[in-house]
Amino acid sequence: MEQSNSFVVGGKSFMAVAINCAAKAGEWIASRLGNHAKLEQKLSAQDLVTEVDKGTERLIRKLVHTHFPHHSFLGEEGVEPGPEASAQALADVEQEEYLWIVDPIDGTTNFVHGFPYFSVSIALAHKGEVILGVIYDPMKDELFIAEKGKGAYVHGKVMKVSEESMLQDSLIATGFPADQQYALPLNMKGLNHLVPKVRNVRVAGSAALHLAYVAAGRLSGFWEIGLNSWDLAAGVLMVKESGGEVTDTMGQPYHLGVRNVVASNGSIHQQFLQELASAEACK
């Protein structure tokens, strides 16, 4: 994996620090699987947090600030639940020169149940634009990385999106949002409409890993309503650097404030958007 041209400040590679954070966090998370002591609900019974989430975020924050003490940090567990609090937290720091955006465990419900599909997601934004992303699956020991303008990799090999050109031949993924008042009903409208129009749908419980899988060509596309910057930032960069396309559900370009997302190999993107629109499942 070539990293000699990575973004560097004062001799320290941003990517090297991100990878180290993900590896240390993943090791800690894996050691706690099936052994967490405390479970709390946030927005709903489907929106969970454990002391492992909180401890992992503290670990990553400490490691980042050891190397880059003046960088800003936005982590899921430091933000109150709910879309309004998430939007405000992002607005407060979005234009900082360097902002680390972290989901310590993307897929906490899976982690709680011992279902081995969750990840650490770490992104770095420079003045509002994501410049690197790392997603680490500690159960498979799979590390996905991307740098703006330099491609995306898994196991040190270049990632490339899939080649399906028709929605009917595509394997796509989504999620079941924790917000049962707005996001879940809208996502279900899209799901009910799309299931007969695609090869199949997967709902595995980690938006970050779903995006990484789109980048790796394992999924043709992914959409979900009501996500946050820490769910998306790293994976969106991976999809783009692998040749794919990412927009909001209305077809507008992705930015850190996007909550309703569509990611694909690019070839099926317009069909994907059109079907969501026809289902009135965009917003």
C-alpha positions as CSV (number, residue, x, y, z in Angstrom):
1,M,0.0,0.0,0.0
2,E,1.7,3.2,-1.2
3,Q,1.5,5.9,1.4
4,S,4.6,8.0,0.7
5,N,2.5,10.7,-1.0
6,S,-0.1,10.9,1.9
7,F,-1.1,14.2,3.3
8,V,1.6,15.1,5.8
9,V,1.9,17.8,8.5
10,G,5.1,18.2,10.4
11,G,6.3,14.8,9.1
12,K,3.2,13.0,10.4
13,S,1.0,11.2,7.9
14,F,-2.7,11.7,8.4
15,M,-3.3,8.3,7.0
16,A,-0.8,6.6,9.2
17,V,-2.5,8.1,12.3
18,A,-6.0,7.2,11.0
19,I,-4.9,3.6,10.4
20,N,-3.3,3.3,13.8
21,C,-6.4,4.7,15.5
22,A,-8.7,2.2,13.6
23,A,-6.4,-0.7,14.4
24,K,-6.2,0.1,18.1
25,A,-9.9,0.8,18.3
26,G,-10.7,-2.4,16.5
27,E,-8.5,-4.5,18.8
28,W,-10.3,-3.0,21.8
29,I,-13.8,-3.5,20.4
30,A,-13.1,-7.1,19.4
31,S,-11.8,-7.9,22.9
32,R,-15.1,-6.6,24.4
33,L,-17.5,-8.5,22.1
34,G,-20.0,-10.3,24.2
35,N,-18.6,-8.7,27.3
36,H,-20.1,-5.2,27.5
37,A,-21.5,-4.3,30.9
38,K,-23.9,-1.4,30.2
39,L,-26.4,-0.8,27.5
40,E,-28.3,2.5,27.0
41,Q,-30.9,3.6,24.5
42,K,-30.5,6.9,22.7
43,L,-33.2,8.0,20.2
44,S,-35.1,4.7,20.3
45,A,-34.9,1.1,21.3
46,Q,-33.1,0.6,17.9
47,D,-30.5,3.3,18.7
48,L,-28.1,1.9,21.2
49,V,-24.8,2.8,22.9
50,T,-22.5,0.9,25.2
51,E,-19.5,1.8,27.3
52,V,-17.5,0.2,24.6
53,D,-18.7,2.9,22.1
54,K,-17.8,5.6,24.5
55,G,-14.4,4.1,25.5
56,T,-13.5,3.6,21.8
57,E,-14.3,7.2,20.9
58,R,-12.2,8.4,23.9
59,L,-9.3,6.2,22.7
60,I,-9.5,7.6,19.1
61,R,-9.8,11.2,20.3
62,K,-6.8,10.8,22.5
63,L,-4.7,9.2,19.8
64,V,-5.6,11.9,17.3
65,H,-4.9,14.8,19.7
66,T,-1.6,13.2,20.6
67,H,-0.4,13.7,17.1
68,F,-2.6,16.7,16.1
69,P,-3.5,18.6,19.2
70,H,-5.1,21.6,17.4
71,H,-7.3,19.5,15.1
72,S,-11.1,19.5,15.7
73,F,-13.0,16.3,16.5
74,L,-16.6,15.3,15.9
75,G,-17.6,11.9,17.3
76,E,-21.0,10.3,17.5
77,E,-20.9,9.7,21.2
78,G,-20.1,13.3,22.0
79,V,-23.4,14.5,20.4
80,E,-26.9,14.3,21.9
81,P,-29.3,12.0,20.0
82,G,-31.6,13.3,17.3
83,P,-31.2,15.0,13.9
84,E,-31.3,18.5,15.3
85,A,-28.4,18.0,17.7
86,S,-26.4,16.2,15.0
87,A,-26.9,19.1,12.5
88,Q,-25.9,21.6,15.1
89,A,-22.8,19.7,16.2
90,L,-21.7,19.5,12.6
91,A,-22.5,23.2,11.9
92,D,-20.3,24.2,14.9
93,V,-17.2,22.6,13.5
94,E,-17.8,22.0,9.7
95,Q,-15.5,24.7,8.5
96,E,-12.6,24.1,10.8
97,E,-9.3,23.7,9.0
98,Y,-8.9,20.0,10.0
99,L,-11.9,18.0,11.4
100,W,-11.8,14.3,12.3
101,I,-15.2,12.7,12.0
102,V,-15.5,9.4,13.9
103,D,-18.1,6.7,14.5
104,P,-16.4,4.5,17.0
105,I,-18.7,1.5,16.4
106,D,-20.9,1.8,13.3
107,G,-23.3,-1.1,13.9
108,T,-23.7,-1.0,17.7
109,T,-26.8,-3.2,17.6
110,N,-24.9,-5.9,15.8
111,F,-22.1,-5.6,18.3
112,V,-24.5,-5.9,21.3
113,H,-26.0,-9.1,19.8
114,G,-22.6,-10.6,18.8
115,F,-23.5,-10.3,15.1
116,P,-20.1,-9.9,13.4
117,Y,-20.8,-6.9,11.1
118,F,-19.7,-3.6,12.5
119,S,-16.9,-1.2,12.0
120,V,-14.8,1.7,13.1
121,S,-15.2,4.7,10.7
122,I,-12.7,7.6,10.7
123,A,-12.6,10.5,8.2
124,L,-10.6,13.7,8.1
125,A,-12.1,16.8,6.5
126,H,-10.1,19.8,5.4
127,K,-12.3,23.0,5.4
128,G,-15.4,20.9,4.9
129,E,-14.1,18.5,2.3
130,V,-13.2,14.9,3.2
131,I,-9.6,14.1,2.3
132,L,-9.2,10.7,3.8
133,G,-11.3,7.8,5.1
134,V,-10.6,4.6,7.0
135,I,-13.2,1.9,7.7
136,Y,-12.0,-1.1,9.7
137,D,-13.9,-4.3,10.2
138,P,-12.3,-5.9,13.3
139,M,-14.1,-9.2,12.9
140,K,-12.8,-9.8,9.4
141,D,-9.6,-7.8,9.9
142,E,-10.5,-5.9,6.8
143,L,-9.1,-2.4,6.4
144,F,-10.6,-0.1,3.8
145,I,-8.8,3.2,3.1
146,A,-9.2,6.1,0.7
147,E,-7.4,9.4,0.1
148,K,-8.8,12.2,-2.1
149,G,-7.3,11.9,-5.5
150,K,-5.2,8.9,-4.7
151,G,-7.7,6.0,-4.9
152,A,-9.2,3.5,-2.4
153,Y,-7.8,0.2,-1.2
154,V,-8.7,-2.9,0.7
155,H,-6.0,-5.4,1.7
156,G,-3.6,-3.0,-0.1
157,K,-5.4,-3.7,-3.4
158,V,-7.1,-1.1,-5.5
159,M,-10.9,-1.0,-5.1
160,K,-13.2,-0.6,-8.0
161,V,-17.0,-0.4,-8.1
162,S,-19.1,-3.1,-9.7
163,E,-20.0,-3.2,-13.4
164,E,-23.8,-3.7,-13.3
165,S,-25.5,-1.3,-15.7
166,M,-29.1,-2.2,-14.8
167,L,-30.9,-1.9,-11.5
168,Q,-32.5,-5.3,-12.1
169,D,-29.1,-6.9,-12.0
170,S,-28.0,-5.1,-8.9
171,L,-27.4,-6.1,-5.3
172,I,-28.2,-3.1,-3.1
173,A,-28.2,-2.4,0.6
174,T,-30.1,-0.1,3.0
175,G,-30.8,0.1,6.7
176,F,-33.7,0.4,9.2
177,P,-33.3,3.9,10.7
178,A,-33.7,4.5,14.4
179,D,-36.0,7.5,13.8
180,Q,-39.3,5.8,13.7
181,Q,-41.4,8.9,13.0
182,Y,-39.7,10.2,9.8
183,A,-36.8,8.3,8.5
184,L,-38.0,4.7,9.0
185,P,-41.4,5.1,7.2
186,L,-39.7,6.9,4.3
187,N,-37.0,4.2,4.0
188,M,-39.6,1.5,4.1
189,K,-41.5,3.1,1.2
190,G,-38.2,2.9,-0.8
191,L,-37.6,-0.6,0.2
192,N,-41.0,-1.9,-0.7
193,H,-40.8,-0.3,-4.1
194,L,-37.2,-1.4,-4.9
195,V,-37.3,-5.0,-3.8
196,P,-39.1,-6.3,-6.9
197,K,-36.9,-4.1,-9.2
198,V,-33.4,-5.3,-8.1
199,R,-31.6,-8.6,-7.8
200,N,-31.8,-8.5,-4.1
201,V,-31.4,-6.2,-1.0
202,R,-29.2,-6.6,2.0
203,V,-29.7,-4.9,5.4
204,A,-26.6,-5.8,7.4
205,G,-26.6,-3.0,10.0
206,S,-23.5,-0.8,9.3
207,A,-23.8,2.1,6.8
208,A,-20.0,2.5,6.8
209,L,-19.4,-1.1,5.8
210,H,-22.2,-1.0,3.2
211,L,-20.4,2.0,1.6
212,A,-17.1,0.3,1.8
213,Y,-18.7,-2.7,0.1
214,V,-20.0,-0.5,-2.7
215,A,-16.5,0.8,-3.2
216,A,-15.1,-2.7,-3.3
217,G,-17.7,-3.9,-5.9
218,R,-19.5,-6.2,-3.5
219,L,-22.7,-4.1,-3.6
220,S,-24.0,-2.2,-6.6
221,G,-25.5,0.5,-4.5
222,F,-26.7,1.7,-1.1
223,W,-29.3,4.2,0.2
224,E,-30.6,5.2,3.5
225,I,-32.6,8.0,5.1
226,G,-31.5,9.9,8.2
227,L,-27.8,9.2,8.5
228,N,-25.2,11.5,10.0
229,S,-21.8,12.7,8.9
230,W,-20.0,10.1,11.0
231,D,-21.9,7.3,9.3
232,L,-21.1,8.6,5.8
233,A,-17.9,10.7,5.5
234,A,-15.3,7.9,5.2
235,G,-17.4,5.6,3.1
236,V,-18.5,8.3,0.7
237,L,-14.9,9.2,-0.2
238,M,-14.2,5.5,-0.8
239,V,-17.1,5.1,-3.2
240,K,-16.0,8.2,-5.1
241,E,-12.3,7.2,-5.2
242,S,-13.4,3.7,-6.5
243,G,-15.2,5.2,-9.5
244,G,-18.7,5.4,-8.0
245,E,-21.2,8.2,-7.5
246,V,-22.7,9.6,-4.3
247,T,-25.6,12.1,-4.0
248,D,-28.4,12.9,-1.7
249,T,-31.7,11.2,-2.5
250,M,-32.7,14.2,-4.7
251,G,-29.6,13.8,-6.8
252,Q,-27.7,16.8,-5.4
253,P,-24.0,16.5,-4.7
254,Y,-22.9,15.0,-1.3
255,H,-21.6,17.3,1.4
256,L,-21.1,16.7,5.1
257,G,-24.6,17.8,6.0
258,V,-26.3,15.2,3.8
259,R,-28.5,12.8,5.8
260,N,-30.4,11.0,3.0
261,V,-27.9,9.3,0.8
262,V,-27.6,7.3,-2.4
263,A,-24.3,5.7,-3.4
264,S,-23.8,3.4,-6.4
265,N,-21.4,2.2,-9.0
266,G,-22.5,5.2,-11.1
267,S,-24.0,3.2,-13.9
268,I,-27.2,2.5,-12.0
269,H,-27.4,5.8,-10.2
270,Q,-30.0,7.6,-12.3
271,Q,-32.3,4.5,-12.3
272,F,-31.8,4.2,-8.6
273,L,-32.8,7.9,-8.0
274,Q,-35.7,7.6,-10.4
275,E,-37.2,4.6,-8.6
276,L,-36.8,6.3,-5.2
277,A,-38.5,9.4,-6.6
278,S,-41.4,7.3,-8.1
279,A,-41.9,5.7,-4.7
280,E,-42.0,9.2,-3.1
281,A,-39.2,7.9,-0.8
282,C,-36.7,10.8,-1.2
283,K,-37.6,13.2,1.6
